[in-house]
C-alpha cells in the first residue's frame, strides 16, 4: 500500500505531541525492548547458537505470547481511538491509516503462525518458526518508525484540543501493564 498524505507533515523532532500521542509513543519504547529480546532469541535459534532448540522455542513462545498480548492492547487503542479520530480527516480506506492497520494485521499473522507452529515444538522446524519472529520484528520496527515520524505528528496537527483531551482520557487510563 502507498503512504498518502505524508508530505504535509514535518519530521517528528519539530512537533511536540499531546499526552495521548506521547503515551502511545512511549509504549513503543517498551514494546521495542520486548520485541528486540524476541528477535535476539530467534536469531540465536536460526544461527544454531543454542544447544537445546526445544527449550529455546519454548522460551521464545512464552515471550511471544506475553508480547502479543501487550501489542494487541496497544494496537486496539490505536485503531479504536486514534485511527478512528484521524479517519474523520483523512479517511480510513486508503493512505496512512489503512497502511497502519494492514501492518498491525501482518504482525499479528506472523505471531499467530509462530505460536501455532510451536504448539508441537518440532525442533526440525525451529529455524523456520523463528524466522516469523524476525519478520514480525522487522515489520514492527518500520511500523513504529512510521507512526512516530508520520502518523503521530500528523495527528498532532489534525486533531482538535477536545479530541486530544478525549485521546488522552481513552489512551492514558488504559496504558500497557
Secondary structure, 3 states (H helix, E strand, C coil): CCCCCHHHCCCHHHCCCCHHHHHHHHHHHHHHHHHHHHHHHHHHHHCCCCCCHHHHHHHHHHHHHHHHHHHHHHHHHHHHHHHHHHHHHHCCCCCHHHHHHHHHHHHHHHHHHHHHHCCCCCHHHHHHHHHHHHHHHHHHHHHHHHHHHHHHHHHHHHCCHHHHHHHHHHHHCCCCC
